[in-house]
Amino acid sequence: MLLIPAIDLKDGRCVRLKQGKLDEETIFSEDPAEVARRWRDEGAERIHLVDLNGAFAGKPQNASVVRAIIDAVGAEVPVQLGGGIRSLDTIERYLDVGVSYVVVGTAAVKNPGFLHDACTAFPGQVLVGLDARDGKVATDGWSKLTRHDVVDLARKFVGYGVEGIIYTDIGRDGMLSGVNIEATQRLAQAVSVPVFASGGVTDLSDIDRLLEIEDDGVGGVILGRSIYEGTLDFGAALERANGN
């Protein structure tokens, strides 16, 4: 199971939000590229980037920082990126500068045809981000709640050819309140591609609980506030995930 450190970008900085609220940010670093190097050096096999400005603006806003991060970690550590990806041109530009996987969120829900086209044009490089509250999918930087059931929508998108699904429980994101294991497991069992858990990871007990459902299709977990505030030791979590 992949343990994937997250670097959330806002105004060129590495920050964390609580429940996706822009006015509830904590700045962890003025140098996101240095943060990426740290996680690489500690053993990360993939880095997760979120362009928070892009998510709210609907177009990329931190492209220069993304390039700096890719240069910092090198080709051996794949980078996946979400936030403001609403066009094939944007995907192509990001892939051209070295992003390995793009994460399509709001655009997938609002314009499923775009997601289908993206999966066709860039096979194996498109992940879909499904952010949900009480089983219903949210869009637009989590500001709008839809009537779409997360499992139903996931099954539809798997048919399009997505490489994996990032599932975020909005109510737990940035709150250090524990992973929503039941919802993550239910989604993983319902689809044939890897599901990456996100939101609420607090400590090693969450890693242990995710490892228990790894065989159900949980491909990894995205780690944010817990590894920045120290409630989860990233090195110890890696050892646990690797069976040591």
Disulfide bonds with the S-S distance in Angstrom:
none
